[in-house]
Amino acid sequence: QVQLVESGGGLVQPGGSLRLSCAASGSIFSINAMHWYRTAPGKERDLVASITSSGYTYYADSVKGRFTISRDNAKNTVYLQMNSLKPEDTAVYYCNTEIVVTYGSGWTRYWGQGTQVTVSS
């Protein structure tokens, strides 16, 4: 059994910062790519940022230069540092990880429970 536990969401004023964390635990052999998605009110879930096991990163155009994704492989944790937050960043943020449970098996995607980020004055 694998669990993803997210933390770090909250209410912040425009221009502020938040740092999201997502820790994976349970039966884990290895973790491939790790991602952050978000679902804004009335919209579909969108990919925000990704990081591969070797550290290659991807960002959606809307967050480039403001958000930074990172990971701590020893802790099976992925982070999303969000700076210069805007009202349009308001959404539920979800982590998503590609986890290999046992050696020789393929990877499976697991989702976190989501954490609310609200940017408002």
C-alpha positions in Angstrom: 0.0 0.0 0.0 1.3 3.4 -1.0 0.1 6.7 0.5 0.8 10.3 -0.5 0.3 13.0 2.1 0.3 16.6 1.0 0.8 19.7 3.2 1.5 23.4 2.9 -1.6 24.8 1.4 -3.5 27.8 2.7 -4.6 31.4 2.2 -2.1 33.9 1.0 -2.2 37.5 -0.4 -1.3 38.2 -4.0 2.5 38.4 -4.3 3.0 36.0 -1.4 4.6 32.6 -1.3 3.7 29.1 -0.2 5.6 25.8 -0.2 3.7 22.6 -0.8 5.1 19.2 0.2 4.0 15.7 -0.8 5.5 12.7 1.0 5.1 9.1 -0.3 5.2 6.2 2.1 4.5 2.5 2.2 5.7 -0.2 -0.1 8.0 1.7 -2.5 10.9 0.2 -4.5 11.6 3.4 -6.5 9.9 6.6 -7.7 10.1 7.8 -11.3 8.7 11.2 -12.2 6.8 13.3 -9.7 4.2 15.9 -10.7 2.0 18.6 -9.3 -1.4 19.2 -10.9 -4.1 21.7 -10.0 -7.8 22.1 -10.4 -9.1 25.6 -10.4 -12.8 26.3 -9.8 -14.9 25.4 -12.8 -11.8 24.1 -14.7 -10.2 20.8 -15.5 -7.1 19.5 -13.8 -3.9 20.8 -15.3 -0.3 19.8 -15.0 1.7 22.5 -13.2 5.2 21.1 -12.9 7.1 17.8 -13.2 10.5 16.5 -12.1 12.1 13.3 -13.3 14.2 11.0 -11.1 17.3 12.6 -12.6 16.1 16.1 -11.9 14.9 17.2 -15.2 12.0 19.7 -14.7 9.0 20.9 -16.7 6.7 23.9 -15.9 3.5 25.0 -17.4 3.9 28.4 -19.1 1.6 30.0 -16.5 4.0 29.3 -13.6 7.4 29.6 -15.3 9.7 31.8 -13.3 7.5 31.8 -10.3 7.2 28.1 -9.2 10.0 25.7 -8.5 9.6 21.9 -8.2 12.2 19.9 -6.3 12.5 16.5 -4.7 14.3 14.7 -1.9 14.8 11.2 -3.0 15.9 10.0 0.5 12.6 11.2 1.9 10.4 10.2 -1.1 9.1 13.8 -1.1 8.4 16.3 -3.7 8.0 20.1 -3.1 6.5 23.0 -5.0 7.8 26.4 -4.0 5.3 29.0 -5.2 6.4 32.6 -5.3 4.7 35.8 -6.7 1.3 34.1 -6.3 -1.6 35.5 -8.3 -5.4 35.1 -7.7 -5.5 32.9 -10.8 -3.2 30.4 -8.9 -6.2 29.6 -6.6 -6.9 25.9 -6.9 -6.7 22.5 -5.3 -3.2 21.2 -5.8 -2.5 17.5 -6.2 0.7 15.6 -6.2 1.0 12.6 -8.5 3.9 10.2 -8.5 5.0 7.2 -10.6 5.9 4.5 -8.1 7.5 1.2 -8.6 6.3 -1.1 -5.8 8.6 -4.1 -6.4 11.7 -4.8 -8.5 10.8 -5.7 -12.1 7.2 -4.4 -11.9 6.0 -1.5 -13.9 5.2 1.8 -12.3 1.8 3.0 -11.1 0.5 6.5 -10.6 -0.7 7.5 -7.2 -2.5 10.7 -6.2 -2.4 12.8 -3.1 -5.5 14.0 -1.4 -5.2 17.5 -2.6 -4.4 20.8 -0.7 -6.3 24.0 -1.2 -4.3 27.1 -2.2 -6.3 30.4 -2.1 -4.7 33.6 -3.3 -6.8 36.6 -2.2 -6.5 40.0 -0.6 
